[in-house]
Amino acid sequence: MRPFLKWLGGKYRLIDRIISALPAGKTLVEPFVGAGAVFLNTNYDQYILNDANNDLIALYQILQTDSVEFIKSAKKLFTQRYNTEAQYYKLRAKFNLSNDPFERSVIFLYLNRHGYNGLCRYNKDKIFNVPFGRYIIPYFPRTELQFFADKIQPAILCSVDFQEIFTNLQDGWVIYCDPPYVPLSETSNFTKYQSGGFSLSQQKKLAELAEKAALTGVPTLISNHYTDFTQKLYRRAKLSVFECLRSVSCDITGRKPVTEVLALYNRKKELKYAKK
């Protein structure tokens, strides 16, 4: 199942590879859930889903509690009347001024599907500033929304710093981390699309936490670019290296293969839970 959101670095295309690398367990924990492709396409008994983007988690919470009204309200914005530059910037301004979670969530979906290349970007003042995308007929993901709403009912949702997720590890957890990637070069730093970015020191901290989690019996899988930096960073993990298409460029001819890595920290010799 595809996520209902477009998402920079989304894992739908890599889902089979990720699922095959994930250890068995009772609870899947995602400190960087993003659009939720891994959550949607796995079958753990329980999920703990976190993301630093408050708007994203607020939207997921509303789908947990009021999906019928949300889908009904969001559908109204997916007409030709609202698919204009003027209406887009009017709704973007309304989103930036609003303090109402439901209203912000409805417009967030609209902006995601009508904005340029599906980007989610805020300036230093936390103002959403993605320009109009100029799509002929933006797709309304009704089926994907309903599937997500049904699947997320028992999940625990939170929006905290990723380090907090590692402070109270539980038996039966499996952690999957999809942080903002290490840049391939100075000109390809994709973290600029999220205010604050994700520094190299944070990348190092995540690797340290993953290794410590594994030592306590909680396996952790991390996705990233495969570079000299990550090769050294994940030297104590089991690495799976492969090529995939970059998904940032709006021009399909610019989507060249890049090398990625799945780094698995897993020191547990025997698993209590069978894979489903």
Secondary structure, 3 states (H helix, E strand, C coil): CCCCCCCCCCCHHHHHHHHHHCCCCCEEEECCCCCCHHHHCCCCCEEEEECCCHHHHHHHHHHHHCHHHHHHHHHCCCCHHHCCHHHHHHHHHHHHHCCCHHHHHHHHHHHHHHEHHHCCCECCCCCECCCECCCCCCCCCHHHHHHHHHHCCCCEEECCCHHHHCCCCCCCEEEEECCCCCCCCHHHCHHHHCCCCCCHHHHHHHHHHHHHHHHCCCCEEEEEECCHHHHHHCCCCEEEEEEEECCCCCCHHHCCEEEEEEEEECCCCCCCCCCC
